[in-house]
Amino acid sequence: MYIYNVTINVEEEVHDNWFSWMKETHIPDMLSTGKFTGAKMCKVLVEEEMGGLTYSVQYSTPNKETLEVYYKEDADRLRQEANKLFAGKFVAFRTELEVIGEAVLTPTKE
């Protein structure tokens, strides 16, 4: 499995509108491409010198090939939508992660 991670720093003045748009529009649009099996949105708890609020959005995809198809078919369109609404009010840094192991702890009863 691969994770397409997008770390975004957004200016406080547009944060509330951006956050609502992410939850109600952008993340559902990403998932509706059929290239991702799930998404997780996390708030980054480190304060940035540049200010603003920072989030990491992690989209799960089964393999590198599916991610490449996303880049080819959907990425430009979805990025342009964000730029139309919030141009100059955010910066995004994208990384690809390959999941090489996963563990889940289950609570024990005392």
C-alpha positions as CSV (number, residue, x, y, z in Angstrom):
1,M,0.0,0.0,0.0
2,Y,1.1,3.6,-0.7
3,I,0.1,6.8,1.1
4,Y,-0.1,10.0,-0.9
5,N,0.7,12.6,1.9
6,V,-0.1,16.3,1.4
7,T,1.1,18.6,4.1
8,I,-0.6,22.0,3.9
9,N,0.0,25.2,5.8
10,V,-2.9,27.6,5.5
11,E,-3.2,31.2,6.6
12,E,-5.4,31.8,9.6
13,E,-7.6,34.4,7.7
14,V,-9.0,31.7,5.4
15,H,-8.6,28.7,7.7
16,D,-12.3,28.1,8.5
17,N,-13.4,28.3,4.9
18,W,-10.5,26.2,3.8
19,F,-11.1,23.5,6.5
20,S,-14.8,23.3,5.6
21,W,-14.0,23.0,1.9
22,M,-11.4,20.2,2.6
23,K,-13.9,18.2,4.6
24,E,-17.0,18.8,2.5
25,T,-15.6,19.0,-1.0
26,H,-11.9,18.3,-1.6
27,I,-11.4,15.1,0.3
28,P,-14.7,13.6,-1.1
29,D,-13.6,14.7,-4.6
30,M,-10.2,12.9,-4.1
31,L,-11.9,9.8,-2.9
32,S,-14.4,9.9,-5.8
33,T,-11.6,9.6,-8.3
34,G,-11.6,5.9,-7.4
35,K,-7.8,6.0,-6.9
36,F,-7.8,6.1,-3.1
37,T,-9.3,3.7,-0.6
38,G,-9.4,6.1,2.3
39,A,-8.2,9.5,3.7
40,K,-7.0,10.6,7.1
41,M,-6.6,14.3,8.0
42,C,-4.3,15.2,10.9
43,K,-3.4,18.6,12.5
44,V,0.3,19.1,12.7
45,L,1.1,20.2,16.3
46,V,4.4,22.0,15.6
47,E,4.1,25.8,15.3
48,E,5.5,27.1,12.0
49,E,7.7,30.2,12.0
50,M,5.7,31.4,9.0
51,G,2.5,31.2,11.0
52,G,-0.8,29.7,9.9
53,L,-2.1,26.2,10.7
54,T,-0.6,23.0,9.2
55,Y,-2.3,19.8,8.3
56,S,-1.3,16.5,6.9
57,V,-3.8,14.7,4.7
58,Q,-3.0,11.1,4.0
59,Y,-4.7,9.3,1.1
60,S,-4.3,5.5,0.9
61,T,-3.8,3.9,-2.5
62,P,-3.2,0.2,-3.3
63,N,0.0,0.7,-5.3
64,K,2.3,3.1,-7.2
65,E,0.6,2.5,-10.5
66,T,-2.7,3.7,-9.2
67,L,-1.1,6.8,-7.8
68,E,0.5,7.4,-11.2
69,V,-2.9,7.2,-12.9
70,Y,-4.2,9.8,-10.3
71,Y,-1.3,12.1,-11.3
72,K,-2.1,11.7,-15.0
73,E,-5.9,11.9,-14.8
74,D,-6.9,14.0,-11.8
75,A,-4.1,15.9,-10.0
76,D,-4.0,19.0,-12.2
77,R,-7.8,19.5,-12.1
78,L,-8.0,19.1,-8.3
79,R,-5.0,21.3,-7.6
80,Q,-6.5,24.0,-9.8
81,E,-9.7,24.0,-7.8
82,A,-7.8,24.7,-4.6
83,N,-5.8,27.5,-6.3
84,K,-8.9,29.1,-7.6
85,L,-10.4,29.4,-4.1
86,F,-7.3,29.9,-1.9
87,A,-4.5,31.1,-4.2
88,G,-1.6,32.6,-2.2
89,K,-3.2,31.6,1.1
90,F,-1.6,28.2,1.5
91,V,1.4,26.2,0.6
92,A,1.4,22.4,0.0
93,F,4.2,19.9,0.2
94,R,3.5,16.4,-1.3
95,T,5.3,13.1,-0.5
96,E,4.7,9.5,-1.4
97,L,5.1,6.9,1.3
98,E,5.3,3.2,0.9
99,V,3.8,1.2,3.8
100,I,6.3,-1.5,4.7
101,G,4.7,-2.7,7.9
102,E,1.7,-2.1,10.2
103,A,0.9,-3.2,13.7
104,V,-2.2,-2.7,15.7
105,L,-2.3,-3.1,19.5
106,T,-5.4,-4.6,21.0
107,P,-6.2,-3.7,24.6
108,T,-6.0,-6.5,27.1
109,K,-8.6,-7.1,29.9
110,E,-7.3,-6.9,33.4
